[in-house]
């Protein structure tokens, strides 16, 4: 006889970032974090802020808590909300399914009450007006009022793939108007070290642009070199 699989497989304890690492990510931009990861780290263009014009709802950061819901199911998401710690960002893998909303205002309200920092899902959510009132930053790929099932199976705390990127619980996450970026915990120190250099370089170039810079120095050097063949 084949036994029924468990409805939920969950990992409650995993390495977490330090307060200093979390603070550094919170003070960054998603663009800087991508640059610090050699152009990688984004969860892709489909997952975007539900309320992009509200500064409080279009930005969040924190420790990733993953869940795999699969399509048209939110059993694992509800379990993740129950197991999350204050400051966690739940990253829900719905396999890109947009045929139903896996989170509405009631579940999001419970997340807010627990101190969860935000929700990221590669699928749909529902109840726009209620979600706006709840005030939890939500990043999703679609909105659909259709309701999903809650039957499982699912996972919480185990690695998932969201937006084509592997994400693990304990990773660092920053989401803003330019969408969502994660940093693997094992690479956090190296990425954050590069982040300081990128921030300084950005500030230097920005000052030059505000002072009237029209052409980047590297472009001027290229045009003046023998690496250009002029045909006019």
Backbone torsions as a table, in degrees:
resi	resn	phi	psi	omega
1	UNK	NA	133.0	178.3
2	UNK	-86.0	125.3	-178.6
3	UNK	-77.7	148.8	176.4
4	UNK	-67.3	136.4	178.5
5	UNK	-69.5	156.4	176.5
6	UNK	-63.1	146.6	177.5
7	UNK	-70.6	-27.3	-175.6
8	UNK	-144.9	135.0	171.4
9	UNK	-118.5	122.4	-170.4
10	UNK	-134.2	144.5	172.4
11	UNK	-118.1	118.4	-176.7
12	UNK	-90.9	-30.0	-174.3
13	UNK	-116.3	126.4	179.2
14	UNK	-153.7	157.3	179.1
15	UNK	-59.7	142.6	-178.1
16	UNK	-125.0	152.7	178.5
17	UNK	-68.8	160.3	178.0
18	UNK	-80.1	165.7	177.5
19	UNK	-61.2	-36.8	-180.0
20	UNK	-66.8	-40.4	178.3
21	UNK	-64.7	-42.5	179.0
22	UNK	-63.6	-40.7	-179.9
23	UNK	-65.4	-39.3	-179.9
24	UNK	-64.6	-41.7	178.5
25	UNK	-67.5	-41.0	-178.9
26	UNK	-61.8	-28.8	-178.1
27	UNK	-88.8	-1.0	-176.2
28	UNK	-94.6	-175.3	168.2
29	UNK	-118.5	159.7	179.6
30	UNK	-63.2	-35.3	178.4
31	UNK	-61.4	-42.7	178.6
32	UNK	-63.5	-42.3	-178.5
33	UNK	-65.9	-35.5	175.8
34	UNK	-66.1	-45.8	178.3
35	UNK	-59.0	-38.8	-179.4
36	UNK	-71.0	-12.8	177.4
37	UNK	-112.0	31.1	176.5
38	UNK	57.9	39.7	176.4
39	UNK	85.4	6.4	-178.2
40	UNK	-113.9	173.9	174.8
41	UNK	118.4	-19.4	-177.5
42	UNK	-74.7	145.0	173.8
43	UNK	-86.5	10.2	174.2
44	UNK	97.5	167.7	-173.2
45	UNK	-81.2	-12.8	-176.8
46	UNK	-76.1	-31.2	-177.3
47	UNK	-89.3	111.5	-171.2
48	UNK	-136.4	165.1	-178.6
49	UNK	-65.7	137.8	178.9
50	UNK	-68.9	-32.4	179.4
51	UNK	-125.7	76.1	-171.8
52	UNK	-66.2	-18.6	-175.8
53	UNK	-98.0	4.1	176.8
54	UNK	-108.5	108.4	-176.2
55	UNK	-54.9	-33.6	-178.5
56	UNK	-74.1	-26.2	-176.1
57	UNK	-104.4	-5.8	-178.5
58	UNK	-105.3	17.9	-179.9
59	UNK	-152.1	135.8	172.1
60	UNK	-158.3	161.2	176.8
61	UNK	-152.6	159.8	178.3
62	UNK	159.4	-165.3	179.1
63	UNK	-88.2	131.8	-180.0
64	UNK	-72.9	133.4	163.8
65	UNK	-121.2	116.2	-175.5
66	UNK	-88.9	156.1	165.3
67	UNK	-149.9	145.8	174.3
68	UNK	-109.8	115.8	-179.3
69	UNK	-96.3	-30.2	-168.7
70	UNK	74.9	177.2	-178.1
71	UNK	-73.6	140.1	171.3
72	UNK	60.6	37.7	-176.9
73	UNK	-153.1	141.2	176.9
74	UNK	-133.1	22.9	176.2
75	UNK	-57.4	-47.6	-177.6
76	UNK	-66.9	-33.1	178.7
77	UNK	-66.0	-42.7	177.3
78	UNK	-62.9	-39.3	178.0
79	UNK	-66.9	-39.4	178.1
80	UNK	-62.0	-40.3	177.9
81	UNK	-61.4	-36.7	179.5
82	UNK	-71.0	-31.6	-175.2
83	UNK	-94.2	-11.9	-175.6
84	UNK	-68.8	153.3	174.3
85	UNK	-101.2	159.1	175.2
86	UNK	-56.5	135.0	-179.2
87	UNK	93.1	-9.6	176.9
88	UNK	-73.1	151.2	169.9
89	UNK	-113.8	120.1	179.2
90	UNK	-80.0	126.2	175.7
91	UNK	-111.9	110.1	-173.8
92	UNK	-104.8	124.0	177.2
93	UNK	-93.1	112.0	178.9
94	UNK	-111.2	13.3	179.1
95	UNK	60.3	28.4	176.8
96	UNK	74.6	9.1	-177.9
97	UNK	-73.1	126.6	-177.2
98	UNK	-120.1	15.9	-177.7
99	UNK	-80.3	-8.4	176.8
100	UNK	-157.2	155.9	178.1
101	UNK	-86.7	127.3	-178.2
102	UNK	-90.1	-8.5	178.0
103	UNK	-146.7	134.4	174.6
104	UNK	-121.9	-166.5	-173.3
105	UNK	-68.8	-29.7	-177.5
106	UNK	-69.6	-50.1	178.4
107	UNK	-64.8	-39.8	178.2
108	UNK	-63.4	-36.3	177.4
109	UNK	-63.8	-38.2	176.5
110	UNK	-66.1	-38.5	176.4
111	UNK	-61.0	-45.3	178.8
112	UNK	-60.5	-41.9	-178.9
113	UNK	-63.3	-27.4	178.2
114	UNK	-84.3	-6.7	-178.7
115	UNK	86.2	15.1	175.8
116	UNK	-65.0	138.4	-170.9
117	UNK	-83.4	-24.0	-179.2
118	UNK	177.1	170.9	178.9
119	UNK	-130.2	132.6	175.4
120	UNK	-124.7	127.7	-178.6
121	UNK	-142.1	134.7	176.8
122	UNK	-89.1	57.3	-178.2
123	UNK	-168.9	-158.9	-173.8
124	UNK	-100.7	155.3	169.6
125	UNK	-124.0	175.9	-177.8
126	UNK	-142.9	173.3	176.5
127	UNK	68.3	58.3	-175.8
128	UNK	-55.1	-50.7	-177.2
129	UNK	-60.9	-42.7	179.2
130	UNK	-67.5	-38.2	178.2
131	UNK	-64.9	-37.4	177.7
132	UNK	-62.7	-41.3	179.5
133	UNK	-68.0	-36.8	179.2
134	UNK	-60.9	-42.1	176.4
135	UNK	84.3	19.5	176.5
136	UNK	-92.1	127.7	175.4
137	UNK	-60.5	124.2	-178.6
138	UNK	-126.4	131.6	177.3
139	UNK	-122.8	122.1	-175.6
140	UNK	-146.2	170.1	-179.7
141	UNK	-97.8	-9.4	-178.9
142	UNK	-165.0	168.7	172.0
143	UNK	-124.7	131.7	179.7
144	UNK	-150.7	122.5	-177.7
145	UNK	-72.8	-9.9	178.5
146	UNK	-61.6	142.1	-178.9
147	UNK	-94.2	149.8	-178.6
148	UNK	-98.3	177.4	175.5
149	UNK	-94.6	174.2	178.6
150	UNK	-137.8	67.9	-171.6
151	UNK	-121.0	-14.5	-178.8
152	UNK	71.9	-172.0	-2.8
153	UNK	-73.5	166.4	178.4
154	UNK	-158.5	174.7	178.8
155	UNK	-132.5	155.1	173.0
156	UNK	-134.0	132.4	175.0
157	UNK	86.6	-4.6	-179.7
158	UNK	-98.7	159.3	-177.9
159	UNK	-59.7	145.4	178.1
160	UNK	-136.2	170.5	171.5
161	UNK	-119.6	122.6	-178.6
162	UNK	-131.6	126.3	-179.1
163	UNK	60.5	29.7	-179.5
164	UNK	79.6	5.1	-178.7
165	UNK	-117.4	136.5	174.9
166	UNK	-73.6	130.2	-178.1
167	UNK	-131.1	137.6	-179.6
168	UNK	-124.6	150.4	173.2
169	UNK	-60.7	137.6	-176.0
170	UNK	98.3	-14.8	173.6
171	UNK	-65.3	163.0	175.6
172	UNK	-97.0	147.5	-178.0
173	UNK	-136.4	140.1	170.6
174	UNK	-133.5	129.1	176.8
175	UNK	-126.7	135.0	177.7
176	UNK	-149.7	-160.4	-177.0
177	UNK	-62.6	-18.3	177.7
178	UNK	-97.4	20.7	174.1
179	UNK	86.8	-143.9	-164.0
180	UNK	-125.8	134.4	178.8
181	UNK	-132.1	140.2	174.6
182	UNK	-119.3	156.1	176.7
183	UNK	-127.8	118.8	176.9
184	UNK	-57.7	137.2	-177.1
185	UNK	-58.4	-38.6	-178.7
186	UNK	-64.1	-22.4	-178.6
187	UNK	-104.6	3.4	-170.1
188	UNK	-60.4	-46.6	-176.8
189	UNK	-62.3	-43.5	-179.9
190	UNK	-66.4	-41.8	179.4
191	UNK	-64.8	-43.8	-178.1
192	UNK	-69.1	-29.4	175.1
193	UNK	-65.7	-41.9	177.0
194	UNK	-69.4	-28.8	-179.0
195	UNK	-59.9	-38.9	179.1
196	UNK	-62.6	-40.3	178.1
197	UNK	-66.0	-41.4	-179.1
198	UNK	-66.1	-41.9	178.7
199	UNK	-59.9	-43.0	-179.8
200	UNK	-65.9	-43.0	179.6
201	UNK	-64.6	-41.0	177.9
202	UNK	-62.0	-43.4	-179.1
203	UNK	-64.2	-40.0	179.7
204	UNK	-64.6	-45.7	-179.4
205	UNK	-68.5	-38.5	178.7
206	UNK	-61.3	-40.9	178.1
207	UNK	-61.4	-39.4	178.6
208	UNK	-67.7	-40.1	178.3
209	UNK	-62.8	-44.6	179.5
210	UNK	-65.8	-24.0	178.3
211	UNK	-86.7	-2.8	175.1
212	UNK	117.2	5.2	-179.7
213	UNK	-56.0	131.8	-178.5
214	UNK	-111.2	-31.4	-176.6
215	UNK	-132.7	130.7	176.9
216	UNK	-60.4	146.0	-178.8
217	UNK	-58.5	-36.9	-178.2
218	UNK	-68.8	-28.5	176.1
219	UNK	-71.8	-42.3	177.1
220	UNK	-59.6	-43.0	-179.6
221	UNK	-64.8	-39.8	178.8
222	UNK	-63.0	-47.2	-177.6
223	UNK	-65.3	-24.5	179.8
224	UNK	-90.7	-1.7	-175.1
225	UNK	-97.3	176.7	177.3
226	UNK	-87.7	11.9	177.3
227	UNK	-86.8	-1.4	178.2
228	UNK	-111.9	131.1	175.2
229	UNK	-104.8	112.4	-178.2
230	UNK	-85.0	136.1	-179.1
231	UNK	-119.6	9.2	180.0
232	UNK	-93.6	NA	NA
